[in-house]
Amino acid sequence: MIPNKLWNNEILYQSENLLETYKNELISLGMLEYAQLFKGDTSGAIGGENEEETIKHFSERFLTSSARMQFLVLDPKKYFSQISKDLHSTFSSGNISILDIPSGTGAGVLSLLFNISELRNSTKLPRLPLNISIFAGDYSESALNIYCNILESAKLKLERELIYIKYDRQIWDASDIKSTTSLMKKWLKNEEKYEEFYILMSAFSGVGSDKYKTFAGVFDFIQNFVSDLHCTTILIEPNTHKAKSFLAEFAKSAKKWIKWLIRKEETTNDERFQWKDSVTNNIAKSGVLVNQYSRV
Ligand SMILES: C[S@@+](CC[C@H](N)C(=O)[O-])C[C@H]1O[C@@H](n2cnc3c(N)ncnc32)[C@H](O)[C@@H]1O
């Protein structure tokens, strides 16, 4: 079911298109050599504090985040049968609008798009026109700049598989209601054009678990704002203590919204999958936790 070039001998290989896009951006930032020599021996900056921190995070952690999303979309070990199936069905055709928060430099969304594209290319998914509008929010302007660069260079590659993207972005502070109101209004300004809405929250726990109390009101606000839309929220995290605590807090908050949401929770069950890091040339290991909230 999964193309050999992406999953072989129990090892995940990232899409050539994603790697090319990523490496070109590393080259333009003058960071390719730094990324190739990175030994994975820091805990990994959260990113976003300032431009230097953002570029470092992009060079060290981008492929780790994209590997987690890829493992979910392809689901080679059948850990995520329900959520992965939902993703395939949502991203098969039509008009979809994604809110990517905090977007960082775009590892999550780029991996989602290129893996859907790979599945279309190998005829594992139907090749029907798919229009995706993406709105990114992050408090780091430098992350948003890189985000837009990589989506711009991905655009034509995705169009070969009839995936048409447009994107916009806004500086956003997850602890601030005013900034979130403006984010939500802009994201939904052409609401009537889309059949489905997606809120992608990938690798939020690094900052989100320590600051959960500061962000909780904003999470309530976002979910209330979309309560009459066909909207799915997906949280994808590494299998860490911080992430478990973040997801547990989010699930507690969700009890307030649960009247209109159903929750699905799937994980790699503490097992770690192997993936090839084609920049450092190492085989790395990761685990994934996924929570999905969708309308009844
Ligand atoms: C680990 S990155 C996640 C990026 C991306 N979603 C991914 O999958 O790789 C975390 C992001 O959170 C952003 N961030 C940290 N605090 C924030 C806040 N208060 N409001 C909005 N974004 C914040 C940082 O700028 C950083 O880009």
The ligand as an ORCA input file, in Angstrom:
! r2SCAN-3c Opt
* xyz 0 1
  C       8.377     23.619     17.665
  S       7.722     24.953     16.723
  C       6.361     24.135     15.917
  C       6.371     24.384     14.476
  C       5.552     23.570     13.523
  N       4.140     23.531     13.845
  C       6.120     22.181     13.296
  O       5.363     21.233     13.181
  O       7.337     22.043     13.195
  C       6.978     25.933     17.960
  C       6.597     27.331     17.492
  O       5.843     27.987     18.527
  C       6.028     29.365     18.377
  N       5.587     30.027     19.603
  C       6.155     30.001     20.809
  N       5.432     30.741     21.682
  C       4.372     31.233     20.982
  C       3.277     32.064     21.321
  N       3.102     32.540     22.555
  N       2.395     32.360     20.351
  C       2.538     31.897     19.101
  N       3.568     31.107     18.726
  C       4.466     30.770     19.654
  C       7.520     29.488     18.093
  O       7.799     30.698     17.422
  C       7.764     28.256     17.200
  O       7.759     28.603     15.841
*
